[in-house]
Amino acid sequence: MINYNDSEVALNFLVNTDIEAARAKCLYDGLLLQKKTVRAIQFLNSSGSAAERTEKALASEEYKLHLKKIEDAQIEFETFRNQRGSNALIIDMWRSVNSNQKKGNI
């Protein structure tokens, strides 16, 4: 059963991770927006036909590194989002349990 301590821990987690979660989201969004730019720079620095340059850009170490950064940022953001959602549910559950206790249903 959810108790007051569980809800307090959950609330503290939510309060203490607001900024960190926002930064994780902004980092992910920013890296995602830069994806085309990184590819374009690699395309412009390549030689050959347009198709060859596109393939070289997509296969470049810089582009692969950027994709890895996007993946890492997405994992961090999604982890925060899931943890924050779980903690919000703990608080909601505590509210329900507390309300039912006051009504004498538990």
DRENZADO-735363 format. One record per residue: x, y, z of N, C-alpha, C in turn; residue in three letters. Coordinates in steps of 0.001 Angstrom, whole numbers, plus 500000, padded with zeros to 6 digits. Example, Ala and Ser with C-alpha at 12.3 -4.5 7.8 and 13.67 -1.06 7.14 Angstrom:
513190494310507800512300495500507800513200496700507800ALA
512850497750507080513670498940507140512900500030507870SER
This chain:
500842498829500000500000500000500000500894501245500000MET
500450502250499304501179503514499230500969504264500537ILE
502060504735501127501943505503502361502480506924502153ASN
502418507697503213502845509085503140504310509206502729TYR
505169508349503265506601508408502934506839508171501445ASN
506103507223500862506230506959499424505863508201498611ASP
504770508830498998504332510015498260505295511183498458SER
505864511282499652506831512350499907508093512158499060GLU
508581510931498974509749510630498140509440510948496676VAL
508249510558496225507848510810494841507760512306494559ALA
507158513035495466507037514484495286508409515147495281LEU
509284514741496186510638515300496206511374515021494906ASN
511193513826494361511828513508493082511329514456491996PHE
510018514655491940509466515543490914509990516968491076LEU
509996517459492291510461518830492549511942518971492209VAL
512731517977492569514181518081492398514677517775490989ASN
513816517288490126514263516961488764513630517836487693THR
512921518875488080512297519757487086513317520294486081ASP
514362520899486579515349521540485704516129520494484916ILE
516535519437485575517304518386484907516491517730483781GLU
515228517498484033514363516897483008514166517859481839ALA
514004519135482136513847520132481076515115520229480229ALA
516259520185480877517524520237480136517705519008479266ARG
517320517855479754517419516621478961516531516725477720ALA
515334517271477888514416517443476749514975518434475742LYS
515504519550476226516065520568475328517285520040474584CYS
518133519290475264519304518709474613518874517759473500LEU
517924516907473801517430515965472794516843516710471598TYR
515978517680471851515362518435470763516409519182469936ASP
517382519779470607518426520525469905519272519625469024GLY
519662518487469544520454517547468748519666517031467548LEU
518391516814467754517547516347466660517463517397465558LEU
517362518663465956517316519746464973518638519894464219LEU
519743519581464863521060519721464236521404518565463297GLN
520621517534463298520913516340462507521104516673461024LYS
520199517453460449520298517815459039521513518698458774LYS
521831519546459724522988520431459570524277519623459529THR
524408518674460438525605517821460460525719517059459149VAL
524613516527458679524621515794457409524990516714456249ARG
524434517923456245524711518877455165526183519285455138ALA
526767519493456301528190519857456360529039518729455784ILE
528718517500456141529458516353455624529246516207454118GLN
528043516508453655527736516459452225528599517476451478PHE
528663518692452016529430519754451348530933519483451364LEU
531414518760452360532843518459452459533239517216451661ASN
532268516590451002532543515381450221532680515737448747SER
533199514790447991533300514977446538532570513837445845SER
532272514042444594531581513021443818530202513503443412GLY
529414512577442898528050512919442497527212513198443749SER
526028513730443541525145514038444670524823512767445468ALA
524588511676444772524273510416445451525467509924446265ALA
526672510035445678527876509612446392528127510492447622GLU
527920511777447447528125512712448549527131512458449677ARG
525901512136449308524884511813450313525290510570451092THR
525721509540450390526141508308451053527356508535451944GLU
528302509336451470529491509648452275529093510430453524LYS
528167511356453371527713512155454516527032511271455562ALA
526179510375455094525464509486456019526385508460456673LEU
527475508133456012528418507150456547529564507799457330ALA
529600509117457370530713509804458021530712509571459533SER
531896509608460101532039509437461548531328510551462304GLU
531386511759461781530737512891462442529229512686462529GLU
528651512214461428527201511977461412526831510831462347TYR
527625509749462323527357508625463217527481509045464681LYS
528482509857464969528665510360466332527468511202466755LEU
526982512015465833525814512845466150524586511973466406HIS
524395510949465614523268510035465835523371509358467200LEU
524587509018467614524795508408468933524445509407470036LYS
524802510668469851524462511706470834522943511854470934LYS
522266511805469794520799511886469790520212510707470563ILE
520725509524470295520231508325470986520439508437472496GLU
521630508852472908521918508998474337521011510039474988ASP
520812511162474293519950512219474829518505511748474919ALA
518058510979473926516690510465473957516513509483475106GLN
517495508624475340517415507681476454517321508435477773ILE
518157509459477939518120510242479183516771510922479360GLU
516268511542478293514981512234478371513842511259478657PHE
513802510149477936512726509175478131512782508562479529GLU
513988508360480048514131507842481407513527508821482406THR
513863510106482258513282511117483136511768511141483003PHE
511286511109481770509839511184481556509140509999482213ARG
509712508810482064509105507629482681509159507691484203ASN
510310508102484745510439508201486198509478509245486758GLN
509374510369486084508485511427486563507024510974486465ARG
506688510254485407505328509730485275505002508722486365GLY
505953507854486650505752506859487712505572507529489063SER
506377508543489333506262509247490609504958510040490703ASN
504497510566489600503200511250489602502079510252489911ALA
502189509044489387501193508009489681501223507594491152LEU
502400507543491740502511507224493173501770508280493990ILE
501955509540493633501270510625494351499760510504494167ILE
499319510233492944497883510061492692497319508883493486ASP
498072507800493540497623506635494297497523506979495782MET
498512507693496297498481508091497706497252508964497981TRP
496945509852497064495752510699497235494496509848497342ARG
494402508858496448493229507988496462493136507189497767SER
494260506618498164494291505832499402493938506730500585VAL
494531507908500636494282508846501725492811509274501765ASN
492266509534500606490851509918500530489940508792500994SER
490228507580500576489429506425500991489546506159502496ASN
490731506396503062490918506218504497490073507233505273GLN
490043508463504781489252509494505445487763509158505395LYS
487340508537504300485928508166504151485596506868504877LYS
486636506194505359486413504931506058486272503742505155GLY
486640503883503891486517502769502948487681501779503051ASN
488749502194503719489913501291503875490155501078505348ILE
